[in-house]
Amino acid sequence: MIVGGRKGKRMYLNKLFCIFVILMVGITSCTLKETQPPPVIQPPLPLPPKPARIALVLGAGSSKGFAHIGVLKILESNKIPIHMIVGTSVGSVVGSLYAYGIDAFSLQKLAIAVNQGDIIDPLLIPNNGFIKGEKLEEFINNSVNQISMEKLKIPFYAVATDLEKGQEVVFGKGNTGAAVRASCSIPGIFRPVKIFDKIYVDGGVVSPVAVEAAKRFGADVVIAVDISSGIERTQREGTIETILQSINIMYSRLGAIQLAKAEVVIKPKVGHIGSADFSKRHEAILEGEKAAIEALPQIMAILNQLRQEGRLE
């Protein structure tokens, strides 16, 4: 009884010892877990600010479009960055050449030297228009060395109108001359242009100053040039002049809607220049320069703000 009692007592003590060891290991383990420092989580690095894209939107206005060259001269001489050009009608003519890499002063020389016969091919018998438009297409393609739109130095978009749907169409790739021709095909003046299975006319019918298109393609700042504002004070002397004046009134009304969305609006005072008057190209260029100079403080203020935000070099 004594032996058995001693043996039972020893076994009982062994069990207690095992339980004690298990408890101590568990407590130690918990203690170790509690005393370990929490993992250090590094905060995510701040993303660099998105670079700002500045778009130059050149509006419709026939012969008044020489003013666009004057605007470009001032922007270029003041090193205003242009990351995108959107042009409608005559704005697409000037815009495509500048996007190709012809600087503003060379554009001025080209504009002064060009004759109407270089870009206008009148129909002997008017048929859905007075002008074919083939010469304009050829002139543009020759001037840009047959380069397609997507290969121009500055991203360029030409705005036209789908005649069937009555909707804005923006060309950003393909035949540069064909896109410009479509954008310039003023109804009643130029014959509509067929590209693949679609018929196109002048982009000014729906979007004479395509600010919204520039925004859709990623522009953060839009500098819009409006050459349609102001009623022409010249006497109408023929059918073409009357049509162009009527179109210009439409441009002015439609353009006001989109101009409200531009950060900067430049309005050369070209109301005294007839839409078909090539003789006042010098005056138009000069008016473009004057209007751009007036807008420079506003443009510089925007650029300085973007630089402070680290969004512009």
VMD Tcl script that draws the C-alpha trace (Angstrom):
set ca {
  {0.00 0.00 0.00}
  {2.83 2.33 0.83}
  {4.75 1.44 -2.37}
  {1.67 1.70 -4.44}
  {0.84 4.93 -2.72}
  {4.27 6.29 -3.39}
  {4.14 5.22 -7.04}
  {0.73 6.77 -7.52}
  {1.90 9.93 -5.87}
  {4.97 10.04 -8.13}
  {2.83 9.61 -11.23}
  {0.51 12.30 -10.02}
  {3.42 14.65 -9.51}
  {4.79 13.83 -12.97}
  {1.46 14.72 -14.50}
  {1.38 17.98 -12.61}
  {4.91 18.74 -13.78}
  {3.97 18.06 -17.41}
  {0.95 20.29 -17.14}
  {3.12 22.99 -15.58}
  {5.68 22.73 -18.41}
  {2.96 22.94 -21.05}
  {1.45 25.99 -19.38}
  {4.82 27.68 -19.08}
  {5.65 27.04 -22.76}
  {2.27 28.44 -23.80}
  {2.64 31.50 -21.60}
  {6.18 32.09 -22.87}
  {5.04 31.73 -26.44}
  {2.23 34.24 -25.94}
  {4.61 36.59 -24.18}
  {7.08 36.39 -27.04}
  {4.35 37.03 -29.53}
  {3.14 40.03 -27.58}
  {6.58 41.52 -27.19}
  {7.51 41.30 -30.88}
  {7.30 44.74 -32.56}
  {4.62 45.12 -35.22}
  {5.82 45.06 -38.83}
  {6.66 48.47 -40.26}
  {4.41 49.40 -43.17}
  {5.91 51.99 -45.45}
  {3.43 54.58 -46.74}
  {3.03 54.51 -50.54}
  {5.23 56.93 -52.40}
  {3.29 59.91 -53.75}
  {2.67 59.72 -57.48}
  {4.42 62.39 -59.54}
  {2.04 65.06 -60.79}
  {0.54 64.39 -64.19}
  {2.22 66.53 -66.87}
  {-0.15 69.11 -68.27}
  {-1.07 68.97 -71.96}
  {-1.67 72.25 -73.72}
  {-3.84 72.26 -76.83}
  {-4.05 74.95 -79.48}
  {-7.49 74.99 -81.10}
  {-7.65 76.87 -84.41}
  {-11.13 77.85 -85.52}
  {-12.91 78.13 -88.85}
  {-13.19 81.34 -90.84}
  {-11.98 81.01 -94.45}
  {-9.55 83.78 -95.48}
  {-9.57 85.18 -91.96}
  {-7.50 82.10 -91.09}
  {-4.28 83.93 -91.97}
  {-4.68 85.38 -88.46}
  {-3.80 81.94 -87.07}
  {-0.28 82.40 -88.41}
  {0.11 85.66 -86.49}
  {-1.00 83.92 -83.29}
  {1.51 81.11 -83.87}
  {4.31 83.63 -84.39}
  {3.74 85.13 -80.95}
  {3.28 81.80 -79.17}
  {6.40 80.41 -80.81}
  {8.58 83.46 -80.09}
  {7.53 83.30 -76.43}
  {8.22 79.55 -76.26}
  {4.66 78.61 -75.33}
  {4.55 74.78 -75.35}
  {1.96 73.19 -77.64}
  {1.30 69.49 -77.14}
  {-1.70 69.13 -79.43}
  {-3.36 71.02 -82.30}
  {-7.03 70.75 -83.22}
  {-8.15 72.55 -86.36}
  {-11.45 73.17 -88.08}
  {-11.70 74.26 -91.73}
  {-8.95 76.83 -92.38}
  {-7.70 76.08 -88.87}
  {-6.93 72.56 -90.03}
  {-4.90 73.93 -92.95}
  {-2.65 76.04 -90.72}
  {-2.64 73.44 -87.95}
  {-1.53 70.57 -90.17}
  {1.40 72.52 -91.59}
  {2.55 73.66 -88.16}
  {2.14 70.16 -86.72}
  {4.36 68.87 -89.52}
  {7.16 71.16 -88.39}
  {6.90 74.29 -90.52}
  {7.68 77.09 -88.07}
  {5.45 80.15 -87.82}
  {7.74 82.51 -89.73}
  {8.11 80.01 -92.57}
  {4.34 79.63 -92.56}
  {4.03 83.36 -93.03}
  {6.33 83.24 -96.07}
  {4.32 80.36 -97.49}
  {1.04 82.17 -96.88}
  {2.24 85.30 -98.64}
  {3.59 83.33 -101.61}
  {0.62 81.01 -102.17}
  {-1.90 81.92 -104.86}
  {-5.57 81.00 -104.95}
  {-4.82 78.88 -108.00}
  {-2.45 76.74 -105.90}
  {-5.26 75.53 -103.64}
  {-8.52 76.23 -105.47}
  {-9.77 74.23 -108.44}
  {-13.08 75.72 -109.60}
  {-15.59 73.51 -111.39}
  {-16.48 74.61 -114.90}
  {-20.06 73.60 -114.20}
  {-20.96 73.85 -110.49}
  {-22.03 70.47 -109.19}
  {-22.85 70.29 -105.50}
  {-20.31 73.07 -105.05}
  {-18.09 75.47 -106.94}
  {-14.71 73.98 -105.95}
  {-13.48 70.39 -106.19}
  {-11.01 70.51 -103.33}
  {-8.50 68.17 -104.95}
  {-5.88 70.91 -105.25}
  {-6.15 71.72 -101.55}
  {-5.63 68.06 -100.65}
  {-2.62 67.86 -102.98}
  {-1.16 71.11 -101.62}
  {-1.34 69.87 -98.03}
  {0.12 66.44 -98.80}
  {2.98 67.97 -100.79}
  {3.67 70.49 -98.00}
  {3.88 67.74 -95.35}
  {5.93 65.48 -97.61}
  {3.09 62.93 -97.90}
  {3.27 62.12 -94.17}
  {0.17 60.66 -92.55}
  {-1.45 62.42 -89.62}
  {-0.23 60.05 -86.92}
  {3.41 60.72 -87.92}
  {3.30 64.51 -87.64}
  {5.63 66.03 -85.04}
  {2.78 67.46 -82.96}
  {-0.40 65.40 -82.47}
  {-2.93 66.92 -84.87}
  {-6.66 66.49 -85.27}
  {-8.86 67.79 -88.09}
  {-12.57 68.29 -87.42}
  {-15.15 67.51 -90.10}
  {-18.89 66.79 -90.20}
  {-20.50 63.49 -91.14}
  {-23.09 64.76 -93.60}
  {-25.43 61.80 -93.19}
  {-25.49 61.79 -89.38}
  {-24.87 65.48 -88.84}
  {-22.21 64.64 -86.27}
  {-18.72 65.91 -85.52}
  {-15.96 63.60 -86.77}
  {-12.36 64.07 -85.66}
  {-9.61 62.71 -87.90}
  {-6.37 61.84 -86.13}
  {-4.75 59.36 -88.49}
  {-4.59 58.59 -92.16}
  {-4.19 60.84 -95.19}
  {-3.42 64.34 -93.92}
  {-4.54 66.13 -97.07}
  {-7.81 64.23 -97.26}
  {-8.66 65.02 -93.64}
  {-7.93 68.72 -94.15}
  {-9.94 68.76 -97.35}
  {-12.91 67.21 -95.55}
  {-12.58 69.73 -92.73}
  {-12.57 72.61 -95.25}
  {-15.45 71.47 -97.47}
  {-17.80 74.37 -96.81}
  {-21.31 73.38 -97.96}
  {-22.26 75.08 -101.20}
  {-18.65 76.14 -101.87}
  {-16.65 72.89 -101.89}
  {-17.96 69.56 -103.08}
  {-18.44 67.15 -100.17}
  {-15.62 64.65 -99.69}
  {-16.08 60.89 -99.73}
  {-13.68 58.96 -97.49}
  {-14.35 55.23 -97.59}
  {-18.14 55.01 -97.37}
  {-18.79 58.33 -95.62}
  {-19.50 61.79 -96.97}
  {-17.97 64.72 -95.10}
  {-18.35 68.50 -95.12}
  {-16.80 71.40 -93.25}
  {-16.30 70.75 -89.52}
  {-17.54 74.25 -88.77}
  {-21.09 73.10 -89.45}
  {-21.13 71.54 -85.99}
  {-17.88 72.59 -84.29}
  {-16.21 75.78 -85.59}
  {-13.89 76.00 -82.57}
  {-13.43 72.43 -81.34}
  {-12.60 72.98 -77.67}
  {-14.57 69.92 -76.56}
  {-12.67 67.67 -78.96}
  {-9.37 68.88 -77.51}
  {-10.59 68.10 -74.00}
  {-11.69 64.62 -75.06}
  {-8.21 63.92 -76.39}
  {-6.60 64.83 -73.08}
  {-5.97 68.57 -73.13}
  {-5.66 70.15 -69.68}
  {-5.32 73.69 -71.00}
  {-6.95 74.90 -74.22}
  {-5.85 78.02 -76.05}
  {-8.61 78.65 -78.57}
  {-8.34 81.04 -81.50}
  {-11.69 82.36 -82.69}
  {-11.68 84.18 -86.04}
  {-15.42 84.07 -86.64}
  {-16.54 86.66 -84.11}
  {-17.47 90.07 -85.43}
  {-19.75 90.76 -88.37}
  {-18.03 91.49 -91.65}
  {-18.47 95.08 -92.71}
  {-17.67 94.37 -96.36}
  {-20.26 94.58 -99.13}
  {-21.50 91.24 -100.48}
  {-20.89 91.13 -104.23}
  {-21.54 87.55 -105.28}
  {-22.96 84.16 -104.47}
  {-19.81 82.77 -102.86}
  {-19.34 85.85 -100.69}
  {-22.96 85.68 -99.55}
  {-22.68 81.98 -98.67}
  {-19.44 82.54 -96.78}
  {-20.91 85.44 -94.82}
  {-23.91 83.30 -93.88}
  {-21.60 80.47 -92.83}
  {-19.51 82.89 -90.80}
  {-22.58 84.02 -88.85}
  {-23.31 80.39 -88.06}
  {-19.69 79.85 -86.96}
  {-19.93 82.79 -84.59}
  {-23.12 81.53 -82.92}
  {-21.96 77.91 -82.58}
  {-18.44 78.81 -81.51}
  {-19.61 80.75 -78.46}
  {-20.87 77.54 -76.84}
  {-17.48 75.81 -76.87}
  {-15.35 78.90 -76.28}
  {-16.77 79.12 -72.76}
  {-14.89 75.88 -71.96}
  {-11.47 77.12 -73.09}
  {-8.90 78.39 -70.57}
  {-7.71 81.09 -72.98}
  {-9.58 82.60 -75.93}
  {-7.75 84.67 -78.54}
  {-9.96 86.75 -80.82}
  {-8.14 88.52 -83.66}
  {-10.07 91.55 -84.90}
  {-10.67 90.35 -88.46}
  {-14.32 91.32 -88.85}
  {-13.37 93.83 -91.56}
  {-11.79 91.10 -93.70}
  {-14.07 89.29 -96.12}
  {-14.16 85.50 -95.86}
  {-13.08 85.23 -99.51}
  {-10.61 88.13 -99.44}
  {-7.05 86.88 -99.98}
  {-5.72 90.40 -100.52}
  {-5.68 91.23 -96.80}
  {-3.61 88.32 -95.59}
  {-0.96 90.73 -94.21}
  {-3.59 92.47 -92.13}
  {-5.01 89.19 -90.88}
  {-1.57 87.98 -89.76}
  {-0.95 91.29 -87.98}
  {-4.30 91.11 -86.19}
  {-3.43 87.61 -85.05}
  {-0.18 88.89 -83.57}
  {-1.93 91.73 -81.75}
  {-4.58 89.47 -80.25}
  {-1.98 86.91 -79.12}
  {0.13 89.61 -77.45}
  {-2.94 90.76 -75.51}
  {-3.53 87.20 -74.30}
  {0.10 86.55 -73.29}
  {-0.22 87.67 -69.62}
  {-3.12 85.25 -69.11}
  {-1.21 82.42 -70.80}
  {1.94 83.10 -68.78}
  {-0.03 83.10 -65.53}
  {-1.42 79.64 -66.34}
  {2.02 78.31 -67.27}
  {3.58 79.68 -64.07}
  {0.87 77.99 -62.01}
  {1.50 74.68 -63.78}
  {5.24 74.99 -63.13}
  {4.61 75.59 -59.42}
  {2.52 72.44 -59.36}
  {5.33 70.51 -61.05}
  {3.20 69.80 -64.10}
  {5.24 71.73 -66.62}
  {8.97 71.91 -67.20}
}
mol new
graphics top color blue
foreach p $ca { graphics top sphere $p radius 0.5 }
foreach p [lrange $ca 0 end-1] q [lrange $ca 1 end] { graphics top cylinder $p $q radius 0.2 }
display resetview
